[in-house]
Amino acid sequence: MRRLNVVSDYLRAFASDQRGAAAAEYVILLALIGSMLAVSILLLSDAIGDGVASVANLIDEAGCNNQGLGTGLGGGQGGGGGEGAGHGEGNTC
């Protein structure tokens, strides 16, 4: 008879333990957030690709080939009397 009470006491204590419930709730929330994120990426991927393509077309139409290299650096006089001058070329839009 005492053995039956030990088992029932253990089952009552196990049923009232709430530690695992919080972890399970977090797992469910993370699964929901992850699935919503995946669905939104799939739905928006075509719109984002179309937007990038339209910007690329606008740049091509403007004639900006972006192949010029170099930057201009300002010249100045050093404390020891030396002079420096900057030079650079590039195609800009």
PDB file of N, CA, C and O in Angstrom:
ATOM      1  N   MET A   1       0.822  -1.192   0.000  1.00  0.00           N
ATOM      2  CA  MET A   1       0.000   0.000   0.000  1.00  0.00           C
ATOM      3  C   MET A   1       0.871   1.262   0.000  1.00  0.00           C
ATOM      4  O   MET A   1       0.563   2.241  -0.680  1.00  0.00           O
ATOM      5  N   ARG A   2       1.931   1.224   0.752  1.00  0.00           N
ATOM      6  CA  ARG A   2       2.829   2.380   0.796  1.00  0.00           C
ATOM      7  C   ARG A   2       3.459   2.627  -0.574  1.00  0.00           C
ATOM      8  O   ARG A   2       3.687   3.775  -0.954  1.00  0.00           O
ATOM      9  N   ARG A   3       3.735   1.577  -1.299  1.00  0.00           N
ATOM     10  CA  ARG A   3       4.333   1.710  -2.629  1.00  0.00           C
ATOM     11  C   ARG A   3       3.393   2.452  -3.574  1.00  0.00           C
ATOM     12  O   ARG A   3       3.866   3.232  -4.400  1.00  0.00           O
ATOM     13  N   LEU A   4       2.108   2.244  -3.486  1.00  0.00           N
ATOM     14  CA  LEU A   4       1.124   2.929  -4.322  1.00  0.00           C
ATOM     15  C   LEU A   4       1.107   4.423  -4.003  1.00  0.00           C
ATOM     16  O   LEU A   4       0.952   5.249  -4.903  1.00  0.00           O
ATOM     17  N   ASN A   5       1.265   4.773  -2.728  1.00  0.00           N
ATOM     18  CA  ASN A   5       1.304   6.183  -2.345  1.00  0.00           C
ATOM     19  C   ASN A   5       2.561   6.868  -2.888  1.00  0.00           C
ATOM     20  O   ASN A   5       2.504   8.033  -3.281  1.00  0.00           O
ATOM     21  N   VAL A   6       3.665   6.176  -2.913  1.00  0.00           N
ATOM     22  CA  VAL A   6       4.905   6.748  -3.444  1.00  0.00           C
ATOM     23  C   VAL A   6       4.751   7.056  -4.932  1.00  0.00           C
ATOM     24  O   VAL A   6       5.160   8.115  -5.409  1.00  0.00           O
ATOM     25  N   VAL A   7       4.160   6.118  -5.648  1.00  0.00           N
ATOM     26  CA  VAL A   7       3.958   6.326  -7.081  1.00  0.00           C
ATOM     27  C   VAL A   7       2.977   7.467  -7.329  1.00  0.00           C
ATOM     28  O   VAL A   7       3.218   8.303  -8.200  1.00  0.00           O
ATOM     29  N   SER A   8       1.902   7.516  -6.599  1.00  0.00           N
ATOM     30  CA  SER A   8       0.923   8.594  -6.798  1.00  0.00           C
ATOM     31  C   SER A   8       1.505   9.943  -6.396  1.00  0.00           C
ATOM     32  O   SER A   8       1.222  10.953  -7.040  1.00  0.00           O
ATOM     33  N   ASP A   9       2.313   9.974  -5.343  1.00  0.00           N
ATOM     34  CA  ASP A   9       2.972  11.228  -4.956  1.00  0.00           C
ATOM     35  C   ASP A   9       3.943  11.691  -6.049  1.00  0.00           C
ATOM     36  O   ASP A   9       4.029  12.879  -6.357  1.00  0.00           O
ATOM     37  N   TYR A  10       4.661  10.745  -6.620  1.00  0.00           N
ATOM     38  CA  TYR A  10       5.592  11.087  -7.702  1.00  0.00           C
ATOM     39  C   TYR A  10       4.838  11.624  -8.918  1.00  0.00           C
ATOM     40  O   TYR A  10       5.269  12.603  -9.527  1.00  0.00           O
ATOM     41  N   LEU A  11       3.734  11.002  -9.273  1.00  0.00           N
ATOM     42  CA  LEU A  11       2.953  11.452 -10.434  1.00  0.00           C
ATOM     43  C   LEU A  11       2.345  12.823 -10.185  1.00  0.00           C
ATOM     44  O   LEU A  11       2.286  13.643 -11.101  1.00  0.00           O
ATOM     45  N   ARG A  12       1.887  13.089  -8.956  1.00  0.00           N
ATOM     46  CA  ARG A  12       1.352  14.412  -8.644  1.00  0.00           C
ATOM     47  C   ARG A  12       2.444  15.476  -8.737  1.00  0.00           C
ATOM     48  O   ARG A  12       2.214  16.559  -9.276  1.00  0.00           O
ATOM     49  N   ALA A  13       3.622  15.173  -8.218  1.00  0.00           N
ATOM     50  CA  ALA A  13       4.733  16.126  -8.278  1.00  0.00           C
ATOM     51  C   ALA A  13       5.170  16.358  -9.725  1.00  0.00           C
ATOM     52  O   ALA A  13       5.497  17.480 -10.113  1.00  0.00           O
ATOM     53  N   PHE A  14       5.170  15.296 -10.508  1.00  0.00           N
ATOM     54  CA  PHE A  14       5.550  15.422 -11.920  1.00  0.00           C
ATOM     55  C   PHE A  14       4.531  16.254 -12.691  1.00  0.00           C
ATOM     56  O   PHE A  14       4.910  17.052 -13.548  1.00  0.00           O
ATOM     57  N   ALA A  15       3.259  16.080 -12.401  1.00  0.00           N
ATOM     58  CA  ALA A  15       2.208  16.818 -13.100  1.00  0.00           C
ATOM     59  C   ALA A  15       2.207  18.291 -12.727  1.00  0.00           C
ATOM     60  O   ALA A  15       1.833  19.131 -13.545  1.00  0.00           O
ATOM     61  N   SER A  16       2.619  18.621 -11.508  1.00  0.00           N
ATOM     62  CA  SER A  16       2.609  20.018 -11.077  1.00  0.00           C
ATOM     63  C   SER A  16       3.896  20.758 -11.438  1.00  0.00           C
ATOM     64  O   SER A  16       3.971  21.973 -11.252  1.00  0.00           O
ATOM     65  N   ASP A  17       4.901  20.065 -11.944  1.00  0.00           N
ATOM     66  CA  ASP A  17       6.173  20.688 -12.317  1.00  0.00           C
ATOM     67  C   ASP A  17       5.978  21.503 -13.588  1.00  0.00           C
ATOM     68  O   ASP A  17       5.544  20.964 -14.606  1.00  0.00           O
ATOM     69  N   GLN A  18       6.293  22.794 -13.542  1.00  0.00           N
ATOM     70  CA  GLN A  18       6.070  23.692 -14.668  1.00  0.00           C
ATOM     71  C   GLN A  18       7.351  24.080 -15.399  1.00  0.00           C
ATOM     72  O   GLN A  18       7.307  24.919 -16.299  1.00  0.00           O
ATOM     73  N   ARG A  19       8.474  23.502 -15.042  1.00  0.00           N
ATOM     74  CA  ARG A  19       9.740  23.920 -15.654  1.00  0.00           C
ATOM     75  C   ARG A  19       9.799  23.620 -17.144  1.00  0.00           C
ATOM     76  O   ARG A  19      10.295  24.448 -17.908  1.00  0.00           O
ATOM     77  N   GLY A  20       9.321  22.495 -17.571  1.00  0.00           N
ATOM     78  CA  GLY A  20       9.376  22.142 -18.986  1.00  0.00           C
ATOM     79  C   GLY A  20       8.354  22.865 -19.828  1.00  0.00           C
ATOM     80  O   GLY A  20       8.529  22.985 -21.041  1.00  0.00           O
ATOM     81  N   ALA A  21       7.281  23.354 -19.210  1.00  0.00           N
ATOM     82  CA  ALA A  21       6.219  24.032 -19.959  1.00  0.00           C
ATOM     83  C   ALA A  21       6.729  25.336 -20.566  1.00  0.00           C
ATOM     84  O   ALA A  21       6.390  25.659 -21.705  1.00  0.00           O
ATOM     85  N   ALA A  22       7.529  26.080 -19.830  1.00  0.00           N
ATOM     86  CA  ALA A  22       8.049  27.349 -20.344  1.00  0.00           C
ATOM     87  C   ALA A  22       8.971  27.107 -21.532  1.00  0.00           C
ATOM     88  O   ALA A  22       8.917  27.846 -22.515  1.00  0.00           O
ATOM     89  N   ALA A  23       9.810  26.092 -21.454  1.00  0.00           N
ATOM     90  CA  ALA A  23      10.713  25.782 -22.570  1.00  0.00           C
ATOM     91  C   ALA A  23       9.922  25.373 -23.801  1.00  0.00           C
ATOM     92  O   ALA A  23      10.269  25.761 -24.916  1.00  0.00           O
ATOM     93  N   ALA A  24       8.872  24.601 -23.617  1.00  0.00           N
ATOM     94  CA  ALA A  24       8.054  24.180 -24.752  1.00  0.00           C
ATOM     95  C   ALA A  24       7.357  25.377 -25.389  1.00  0.00           C
ATOM     96  O   ALA A  24       7.226  25.439 -26.612  1.00  0.00           O
ATOM     97  N   GLU A  25       6.913  26.320 -24.575  1.00  0.00           N
ATOM     98  CA  GLU A  25       6.279  27.521 -25.123  1.00  0.00           C
ATOM     99  C   GLU A  25       7.268  28.337 -25.950  1.00  0.00           C
ATOM    100  O   GLU A  25       6.912  28.851 -27.010  1.00  0.00           O
ATOM    101  N   TYR A  26       8.499  28.458 -25.479  1.00  0.00           N
ATOM    102  CA  TYR A  26       9.517  29.188 -26.235  1.00  0.00           C
ATOM    103  C   TYR A  26       9.818  28.488 -27.566  1.00  0.00           C
ATOM    104  O   TYR A  26      10.012  29.151 -28.585  1.00  0.00           O
ATOM    105  N   VAL A  27       9.857  27.188 -27.558  1.00  0.00           N
ATOM    106  CA  VAL A  27      10.105  26.450 -28.801  1.00  0.00           C
ATOM    107  C   VAL A  27       8.974  26.683 -29.792  1.00  0.00           C
ATOM    108  O   VAL A  27       9.223  26.868 -30.983  1.00  0.00           O
ATOM    109  N   ILE A  28       7.742  26.675 -29.316  1.00  0.00           N
ATOM    110  CA  ILE A  28       6.593  26.918 -30.193  1.00  0.00           C
ATOM    111  C   ILE A  28       6.647  28.336 -30.759  1.00  0.00           C
ATOM    112  O   ILE A  28       6.405  28.538 -31.949  1.00  0.00           O
ATOM    113  N   LEU A  29       6.965  29.322 -29.909  1.00  0.00           N
ATOM    114  CA  LEU A  29       7.071  30.705 -30.392  1.00  0.00           C
ATOM    115  C   LEU A  29       8.179  30.857 -31.426  1.00  0.00           C
ATOM    116  O   LEU A  29       7.989  31.519 -32.447  1.00  0.00           O
ATOM    117  N   LEU A  30       9.331  30.253 -31.171  1.00  0.00           N
ATOM    118  CA  LEU A  30      10.427  30.338 -32.139  1.00  0.00           C
ATOM    119  C   LEU A  30      10.063  29.668 -33.459  1.00  0.00           C
ATOM    120  O   LEU A  30      10.434  30.160 -34.524  1.00  0.00           O
ATOM    121  N   ALA A  31       9.350  28.566 -33.401  1.00  0.00           N
ATOM    122  CA  ALA A  31       8.930  27.891 -34.622  1.00  0.00           C
ATOM    123  C   ALA A  31       7.949  28.763 -35.409  1.00  0.00           C
ATOM    124  O   ALA A  31       8.038  28.839 -36.635  1.00  0.00           O
ATOM    125  N   LEU A  32       7.031  29.409 -34.728  1.00  0.00           N
ATOM    126  CA  LEU A  32       6.080  30.300 -35.404  1.00  0.00           C
ATOM    127  C   LEU A  32       6.787  31.497 -36.033  1.00  0.00           C
ATOM    128  O   LEU A  32       6.504  31.856 -37.177  1.00  0.00           O
ATOM    129  N   ILE A  33       7.699  32.111 -35.295  1.00  0.00           N
ATOM    130  CA  ILE A  33       8.422  33.267 -35.825  1.00  0.00           C
ATOM    131  C   ILE A  33       9.275  32.859 -37.019  1.00  0.00           C
ATOM    132  O   ILE A  33       9.313  33.569 -38.024  1.00  0.00           O
ATOM    133  N   GLY A  34       9.955  31.729 -36.920  1.00  0.00           N
ATOM    134  CA  GLY A  34      10.782  31.264 -38.033  1.00  0.00           C
ATOM    135  C   GLY A  34       9.977  30.949 -39.269  1.00  0.00           C
ATOM    136  O   GLY A  34      10.399  31.259 -40.383  1.00  0.00           O
ATOM    137  N   SER A  35       8.813  30.332 -39.089  1.00  0.00           N
ATOM    138  CA  SER A  35       7.992  30.013 -40.259  1.00  0.00           C
ATOM    139  C   SER A  35       7.414  31.274 -40.885  1.00  0.00           C
ATOM    140  O   SER A  35       7.320  31.362 -42.109  1.00  0.00           O
ATOM    141  N   MET A  36       7.025  32.252 -40.071  1.00  0.00           N
ATOM    142  CA  MET A  36       6.521  33.519 -40.639  1.00  0.00           C
ATOM    143  C   MET A  36       7.625  34.252 -41.381  1.00  0.00           C
ATOM    144  O   MET A  36       7.379  34.857 -42.424  1.00  0.00           O
ATOM    145  N   LEU A  37       8.826  34.203 -40.856  1.00  0.00           N
ATOM    146  CA  LEU A  37       9.959  34.841 -41.532  1.00  0.00           C
ATOM    147  C   LEU A  37      10.240  34.176 -42.869  1.00  0.00           C
ATOM    148  O   LEU A  37      10.488  34.861 -43.862  1.00  0.00           O
ATOM    149  N   ALA A  38      10.205  32.859 -42.906  1.00  0.00           N
ATOM    150  CA  ALA A  38      10.455  32.132 -44.154  1.00  0.00           C
ATOM    151  C   ALA A  38       9.375  32.441 -45.189  1.00  0.00           C
ATOM    152  O   ALA A  38       9.684  32.640 -46.364  1.00  0.00           O
ATOM    153  N   VAL A  39       8.130  32.482 -44.769  1.00  0.00           N
ATOM    154  CA  VAL A  39       7.034  32.779 -45.700  1.00  0.00           C
ATOM    155  C   VAL A  39       7.145  34.198 -46.223  1.00  0.00           C
ATOM    156  O   VAL A  39       6.934  34.429 -47.414  1.00  0.00           O
ATOM    157  N   SER A  40       7.473  35.158 -45.363  1.00  0.00           N
ATOM    158  CA  SER A  40       7.585  36.546 -45.822  1.00  0.00           C
ATOM    159  C   SER A  40       8.763  36.718 -46.773  1.00  0.00           C
ATOM    160  O   SER A  40       8.675  37.505 -47.716  1.00  0.00           O
ATOM    161  N   ILE A  41       9.853  36.006 -46.552  1.00  0.00           N
ATOM    162  CA  ILE A  41      10.982  36.082 -47.484  1.00  0.00           C
ATOM    163  C   ILE A  41      10.577  35.529 -48.843  1.00  0.00           C
ATOM    164  O   ILE A  41      10.914  36.106 -49.876  1.00  0.00           O
ATOM    165  N   LEU A  42       9.864  34.424 -48.843  1.00  0.00           N
ATOM    166  CA  LEU A  42       9.419  33.847 -50.111  1.00  0.00           C
ATOM    167  C   LEU A  42       8.461  34.779 -50.844  1.00  0.00           C
ATOM    168  O   LEU A  42       8.530  34.904 -52.066  1.00  0.00           O
ATOM    169  N   LEU A  43       7.569  35.434 -50.103  1.00  0.00           N
ATOM    170  CA  LEU A  43       6.607  36.332 -50.741  1.00  0.00           C
ATOM    171  C   LEU A  43       7.255  37.616 -51.246  1.00  0.00           C
ATOM    172  O   LEU A  43       6.826  38.164 -52.261  1.00  0.00           O
ATOM    173  N   LEU A  44       8.267  38.097 -50.563  1.00  0.00           N
ATOM    174  CA  LEU A  44       8.888  39.369 -50.937  1.00  0.00           C
ATOM    175  C   LEU A  44      10.073  39.226 -51.886  1.00  0.00           C
ATOM    176  O   LEU A  44      10.556  40.228 -52.414  1.00  0.00           O
ATOM    177  N   SER A  45      10.546  38.018 -52.112  1.00  0.00           N
ATOM    178  CA  SER A  45      11.753  37.855 -52.921  1.00  0.00           C
ATOM    179  C   SER A  45      11.557  38.349 -54.347  1.00  0.00           C
ATOM    180  O   SER A  45      12.464  38.969 -54.901  1.00  0.00           O
ATOM    181  N   ASP A  46      10.412  38.098 -54.956  1.00  0.00           N
ATOM    182  CA  ASP A  46      10.170  38.584 -56.315  1.00  0.00           C
ATOM    183  C   ASP A  46      10.097  40.106 -56.358  1.00  0.00           C
ATOM    184  O   ASP A  46      10.627  40.723 -57.282  1.00  0.00           O
ATOM    185  N   ALA A  47       9.455  40.711 -55.379  1.00  0.00           N
ATOM    186  CA  ALA A  47       9.340  42.169 -55.348  1.00  0.00           C
ATOM    187  C   ALA A  47      10.709  42.820 -55.160  1.00  0.00           C
ATOM    188  O   ALA A  47      11.000  43.835 -55.793  1.00  0.00           O
ATOM    189  N   ILE A  48      11.542  42.255 -54.307  1.00  0.00           N
ATOM    190  CA  ILE A  48      12.882  42.811 -54.091  1.00  0.00           C
ATOM    191  C   ILE A  48      13.721  42.652 -55.349  1.00  0.00           C
ATOM    192  O   ILE A  48      14.441  43.576 -55.726  1.00  0.00           O
ATOM    193  N   GLY A  49      13.642  41.498 -56.006  1.00  0.00           N
ATOM    194  CA  GLY A  49      14.386  41.286 -57.252  1.00  0.00           C
ATOM    195  C   GLY A  49      13.950  42.237 -58.350  1.00  0.00           C
ATOM    196  O   GLY A  49      14.785  42.747 -59.097  1.00  0.00           O
ATOM    197  N   ASP A  50      12.633  42.485 -58.457  1.00  0.00           N
ATOM    198  CA  ASP A  50      12.135  43.429 -59.454  1.00  0.00           C
ATOM    199  C   ASP A  50      12.625  44.843 -59.164  1.00  0.00           C
ATOM    200  O   ASP A  50      12.965  45.580 -60.090  1.00  0.00           O
ATOM    201  N   GLY A  51      12.666  45.227 -57.903  1.00  0.00           N
ATOM    202  CA  GLY A  51      13.151  46.562 -57.539  1.00  0.00           C
ATOM    203  C   GLY A  51      14.615  46.744 -57.867  1.00  0.00           C
ATOM    204  O   GLY A  51      15.007  47.794 -58.377  1.00  0.00           O
ATOM    205  N   VAL A  52      15.424  45.752 -57.588  1.00  0.00           N
ATOM    206  CA  VAL A  52      16.848  45.834 -57.910  1.00  0.00           C
ATOM    207  C   VAL A  52      17.051  45.886 -59.420  1.00  0.00           C
ATOM    208  O   VAL A  52      17.902  46.631 -59.906  1.00  0.00           O
ATOM    209  N   ALA A  53      16.280  45.104 -60.159  1.00  0.00           N
ATOM    210  CA  ALA A  53      16.398  45.109 -61.618  1.00  0.00           C
ATOM    211  C   ALA A  53      15.994  46.465 -62.198  1.00  0.00           C
ATOM    212  O   ALA A  53      16.625  46.941 -63.142  1.00  0.00           O
ATOM    213  N   SER A  54      14.960  47.090 -61.651  1.00  0.00           N
ATOM    214  CA  SER A  54      14.542  48.393 -62.185  1.00  0.00           C
ATOM    215  C   SER A  54      15.585  49.467 -61.894  1.00  0.00           C
ATOM    216  O   SER A  54      15.802  50.351 -62.723  1.00  0.00           O
ATOM    217  N   VAL A  55      16.235  49.406 -60.735  1.00  0.00           N
ATOM    218  CA  VAL A  55      17.299  50.366 -60.437  1.00  0.00           C
ATOM    219  C   VAL A  55      18.481  50.140 -61.376  1.00  0.00           C
ATOM    220  O   VAL A  55      19.091  51.103 -61.841  1.00  0.00           O
ATOM    221  N   ALA A  56      18.811  48.882 -61.657  1.00  0.00           N
ATOM    222  CA  ALA A  56      19.905  48.590 -62.584  1.00  0.00           C
ATOM    223  C   ALA A  56      19.577  49.116 -63.980  1.00  0.00           C
ATOM    224  O   ALA A  56      20.457  49.641 -64.661  1.00  0.00           O
ATOM    225  N   ASN A  57      18.342  48.984 -64.409  1.00  0.00           N
ATOM    226  CA  ASN A  57      17.937  49.511 -65.722  1.00  0.00           C
ATOM    227  C   ASN A  57      18.022  51.020 -65.759  1.00  0.00           C
ATOM    228  O   ASN A  57      18.444  51.586 -66.767  1.00  0.00           O
ATOM    229  N   LEU A  58      17.630  51.686 -64.684  1.00  0.00           N
ATOM    230  CA  LEU A  58      17.728  53.147 -64.639  1.00  0.00           C
ATOM    231  C   LEU A  58      19.180  53.607 -64.728  1.00  0.00           C
ATOM    232  O   LEU A  58      19.477  54.605 -65.385  1.00  0.00           O
ATOM    233  N   ILE A  59      20.081  52.886 -64.071  1.00  0.00           N
ATOM    234  CA  ILE A  59      21.497  53.241 -64.131  1.00  0.00           C
ATOM    235  C   ILE A  59      22.035  53.033 -65.547  1.00  0.00           C
ATOM    236  O   ILE A  59      22.798  53.861 -66.044  1.00  0.00           O
ATOM    237  N   ASP A  60      21.649  51.946 -66.195  1.00  0.00           N
ATOM    238  CA  ASP A  60      22.082  51.705 -67.574  1.00  0.00           C
ATOM    239  C   ASP A  60      21.557  52.776 -68.510  1.00  0.00           C
ATOM    240  O   ASP A  60      22.280  53.222 -69.401  1.00  0.00           O
ATOM    241  N   GLU A  61      20.312  53.200 -68.326  1.00  0.00           N
ATOM    242  CA  GLU A  61      19.728  54.226 -69.189  1.00  0.00           C
ATOM    243  C   GLU A  61      20.401  55.576 -68.997  1.00  0.00           C
ATOM    244  O   GLU A  61      20.464  56.373 -69.933  1.00  0.00           O
ATOM    245  N   ALA A  62      20.904  55.840 -67.800  1.00  0.00           N
ATOM    246  CA  ALA A  62      21.559  57.117 -67.533  1.00  0.00           C
ATOM    247  C   ALA A  62      22.969  57.162 -68.122  1.00  0.00           C
ATOM    248  O   ALA A  62      23.572  58.234 -68.178  1.00  0.00           O
ATOM    249  N   GLY A  63      23.501  56.036 -68.557  1.00  0.00           N
ATOM    250  CA  GLY A  63      24.824  56.010 -69.172  1.00  0.00           C
ATOM    251  C   GLY A  63      25.949  55.996 -68.169  1.00  0.00           C
ATOM    252  O   GLY A  63      27.076  56.357 -68.511  1.00  0.00           O
ATOM    253  N   CYS A  64      25.694  55.604 -66.982  1.00  0.00           N
ATOM    254  CA  CYS A  64      26.729  55.536 -65.953  1.00  0.00           C
ATOM    255  C   CYS A  64      27.382  54.165 -66.026  1.00  0.00           C
ATOM    256  O   CYS A  64      26.833  53.175 -65.541  1.00  0.00           O
ATOM    257  N   ASN A  65      28.562  54.117 -66.638  1.00  0.00           N
ATOM    258  CA  ASN A  65      29.221  52.823 -66.740  1.00  0.00           C
ATOM    259  C   ASN A  65      30.100  52.517 -65.539  1.00  0.00           C
ATOM    260  O   ASN A  65      30.512  51.374 -65.347  1.00  0.00           O
ATOM    261  N   ASN A  66      30.386  53.520 -64.737  1.00  0.00           N
ATOM    262  CA  ASN A  66      31.103  53.341 -63.479  1.00  0.00           C
ATOM    263  C   ASN A  66      32.441  52.632 -63.672  1.00  0.00           C
ATOM    264  O   ASN A  66      32.817  51.794 -62.852  1.00  0.00           O
ATOM    265  N   GLN A  67      33.161  52.954 -64.739  1.00  0.00           N
ATOM    266  CA  GLN A  67      34.444  52.317 -64.983  1.00  0.00           C
ATOM    267  C   GLN A  67      35.626  53.232 -64.717  1.00  0.00           C
ATOM    268  O   GLN A  67      36.773  52.813 -64.869  1.00  0.00           O
ATOM    269  N   GLY A  68      35.375  54.449 -64.332  1.00  0.00           N
ATOM    270  CA  GLY A  68      36.479  55.352 -64.036  1.00  0.00           C
ATOM    271  C   GLY A  68      37.111  55.012 -62.706  1.00  0.00           C
ATOM    272  O   GLY A  68      36.426  54.603 -61.769  1.00  0.00           O
ATOM    273  N   LEU A  69      38.418  55.180 -62.625  1.00  0.00           N
ATOM    274  CA  LEU A  69      39.131  54.850 -61.411  1.00  0.00           C
ATOM    275  C   LEU A  69      39.888  56.063 -60.919  1.00  0.00           C
ATOM    276  O   LEU A  69      40.235  56.950 -61.699  1.00  0.00           O
ATOM    277  N   GLY A  70      40.136  56.099 -59.661  1.00  0.00           N
ATOM    278  CA  GLY A  70      40.991  57.140 -59.100  1.00  0.00           C
ATOM    279  C   GLY A  70      40.192  58.146 -58.297  1.00  0.00           C
ATOM    280  O   GLY A  70      38.987  58.310 -58.486  1.00  0.00           O
ATOM    281  N   THR A  71      40.887  58.808 -57.405  1.00  0.00           N
ATOM    282  CA  THR A  71      40.285  59.866 -56.604  1.00  0.00           C
ATOM    283  C   THR A  71      41.243  61.032 -56.576  1.00  0.00           C
ATOM    284  O   THR A  71      42.456  60.847 -56.664  1.00  0.00           O
ATOM    285  N   GLY A  72      40.721  62.200 -56.456  1.00  0.00           N
ATOM    286  CA  GLY A  72      41.561  63.391 -56.363  1.00  0.00           C
ATOM    287  C   GLY A  72      41.952  63.658 -54.924  1.00  0.00           C
ATOM    288  O   GLY A  72      41.107  63.606 -54.030  1.00  0.00           O
ATOM    289  N   LEU A  73      43.214  63.941 -54.693  1.00  0.00           N
ATOM    290  CA  LEU A  73      43.693  64.271 -53.365  1.00  0.00           C
ATOM    291  C   LEU A  73      44.147  65.721 -53.360  1.00  0.00           C
ATOM    292  O   LEU A  73      44.823  66.183 -54.280  1.00  0.00           O
ATOM    293  N   GLY A  74      43.767  66.415 -52.324  1.00  0.00           N
ATOM    294  CA  GLY A  74      44.122  67.835 -52.243  1.00  0.00           C
ATOM    295  C   GLY A  74      45.602  68.031 -51.969  1.00  0.00           C
ATOM    296  O   GLY A  74      46.187  67.298 -51.172  1.00  0.00           O
ATOM    297  N   GLY A  75      46.210  69.004 -52.616  1.00  0.00           N
ATOM    298  CA  GLY A  75      47.624  69.308 -52.383  1.00  0.00           C
ATOM    299  C   GLY A  75      47.775  70.259 -51.208  1.00  0.00           C
ATOM    300  O   GLY A  75      46.824  70.934 -50.812  1.00  0.00           O
ATOM    301  N   GLY A  76      48.935  70.301 -50.675  1.00  0.00           N
ATOM    302  CA  GLY A  76      49.186  71.203 -49.569  1.00  0.00           C
ATOM    303  C   GLY A  76      50.673  71.356 -49.346  1.00  0.00           C
ATOM    304  O   GLY A  76      51.476  70.625 -49.926  1.00  0.00           O
ATOM    305  N   GLN A  77      51.032  72.291 -48.518  1.00  0.00           N
ATOM    306  CA  GLN A  77      52.435  72.501 -48.221  1.00  0.00           C
ATOM    307  C   GLN A  77      52.771  71.866 -46.885  1.00  0.00           C
ATOM    308  O   GLN A  77      52.043  72.006 -45.902  1.00  0.00           O
ATOM    309  N   GLY A  78      53.890  71.168 -46.879  1.00  0.00           N
ATOM    310  CA  GLY A  78      54.345  70.554 -45.650  1.00  0.00           C
ATOM    311  C   GLY A  78      55.110  71.544 -44.795  1.00  0.00           C
ATOM    312  O   GLY A  78      55.497  72.614 -45.265  1.00  0.00           O
ATOM    313  N   GLY A  79      55.323  71.190 -43.554  1.00  0.00           N
ATOM    314  CA  GLY A  79      56.064  72.076 -42.638  1.00  0.00           C
ATOM    315  C   GLY A  79      57.507  72.262 -43.057  1.00  0.00           C
ATOM    316  O   GLY A  79      58.129  73.263 -42.701  1.00  0.00           O
ATOM    317  N   GLY A  80      58.053  71.313 -43.808  1.00  0.00           N
ATOM    318  CA  GLY A  80      59.453  71.430 -44.223  1.00  0.00           C
ATOM    319  C   GLY A  80      59.592  72.083 -45.582  1.00  0.00           C
ATOM    320  O   GLY A  80      60.670  72.033 -46.175  1.00  0.00           O
ATOM    321  N   GLY A  81      58.556  72.684 -46.086  1.00  0.00           N
ATOM    322  CA  GLY A  81      58.644  73.374 -47.366  1.00  0.00           C
ATOM    323  C   GLY A  81      58.266  72.501 -48.545  1.00  0.00           C
ATOM    324  O   GLY A  81      58.281  72.978 -49.680  1.00  0.00           O
ATOM    325  N   GLY A  82      57.923  71.223 -48.319  1.00  0.00           N
ATOM    326  CA  GLY A  82      57.566  70.363 -49.437  1.00  0.00           C
ATOM    327  C   GLY A  82      56.139  70.615 -49.897  1.00  0.00           C
ATOM    328  O   GLY A  82      55.280  70.993 -49.102  1.00  0.00           O
ATOM    329  N   GLU A  83      55.895  70.406 -51.167  1.00  0.00           N
ATOM    330  CA  GLU A  83      54.570  70.601 -51.721  1.00  0.00           C
ATOM    331  C   GLU A  83      54.041  69.282 -52.264  1.00  0.00           C
ATOM    332  O   GLU A  83      54.806  68.460 -52.768  1.00  0.00           O
ATOM    333  N   GLY A  84      52.742  69.083 -52.160  1.00  0.00           N
ATOM    334  CA  GLY A  84      52.135  67.893 -52.723  1.00  0.00           C
ATOM    335  C   GLY A  84      50.891  68.262 -53.500  1.00  0.00           C
ATOM    336  O   GLY A  84      50.189  69.213 -53.156  1.00  0.00           O
ATOM    337  N   ALA A  85      50.624  67.512 -54.540  1.00  0.00           N
ATOM    338  CA  ALA A  85      49.431  67.764 -55.340  1.00  0.00           C
ATOM    339  C   ALA A  85      48.739  66.435 -55.584  1.00  0.00           C
ATOM    340  O   ALA A  85      49.393  65.408 -55.761  1.00  0.00           O
ATOM    341  N   GLY A  86      47.410  66.460 -55.595  1.00  0.00           N
ATOM    342  CA  GLY A  86      46.660  65.243 -55.845  1.00  0.00           C
ATOM    343  C   GLY A  86      46.140  65.224 -57.275  1.00  0.00           C
ATOM    344  O   GLY A  86      45.939  66.267 -57.898  1.00  0.00           O
ATOM    345  N   HIS A  87      45.925  64.009 -57.781  1.00  0.00           N
ATOM    346  CA  HIS A  87      45.447  63.882 -59.152  1.00  0.00           C
ATOM    347  C   HIS A  87      44.583  62.624 -59.224  1.00  0.00           C
ATOM    348  O   HIS A  87      44.919  61.596 -58.637  1.00  0.00           O
ATOM    349  N   GLY A  88      43.490  62.714 -59.934  1.00  0.00           N
ATOM    350  CA  GLY A  88      42.665  61.544 -60.116  1.00  0.00           C
ATOM    351  C   GLY A  88      41.675  61.760 -61.250  1.00  0.00           C
ATOM    352  O   GLY A  88      41.312  62.892 -61.572  1.00  0.00           O
ATOM    353  N   GLU A  89      41.251  60.671 -61.842  1.00  0.00           N
ATOM    354  CA  GLU A  89      40.288  60.747 -62.929  1.00  0.00           C
ATOM    355  C   GLU A  89      39.192  59.716 -62.683  1.00  0.00           C
ATOM    356  O   GLU A  89      39.417  58.694 -62.035  1.00  0.00           O
ATOM    357  N   GLY A  90      38.019  59.996 -63.201  1.00  0.00           N
ATOM    358  CA  GLY A  90      36.956  59.023 -63.063  1.00  0.00           C
ATOM    359  C   GLY A  90      35.704  59.495 -63.743  1.00  0.00           C
ATOM    360  O   GLY A  90      35.448  60.697 -63.825  1.00  0.00           O
ATOM    361  N   ASN A  91      34.925  58.569 -64.227  1.00  0.00           N
ATOM    362  CA  ASN A  91      33.638  58.881 -64.822  1.00  0.00           C
ATOM    363  C   ASN A  91      32.586  58.927 -63.723  1.00  0.00           C
ATOM    364  O   ASN A  91      32.485  58.009 -62.910  1.00  0.00           O
ATOM    365  N   THR A  92      31.833  59.964 -63.704  1.00  0.00           N
ATOM    366  CA  THR A  92      30.777  60.081 -62.704  1.00  0.00           C
ATOM    367  C   THR A  92      29.460  60.304 -63.401  1.00  0.00           C
ATOM    368  O   THR A  92      29.425  60.709 -64.563  1.00  0.00           O
ATOM    369  N   CYS A  93      28.403  60.047 -62.715  1.00  0.00           N
ATOM    370  CA  CYS A  93      27.053  60.238 -63.266  1.00  0.00           C
ATOM    371  C   CYS A  93      26.562  61.620 -62.958  1.00  0.00           C
ATOM    372  O   CYS A  93      25.446  61.976 -63.335  1.00  0.00           O
TER     373      CYS A  93
END
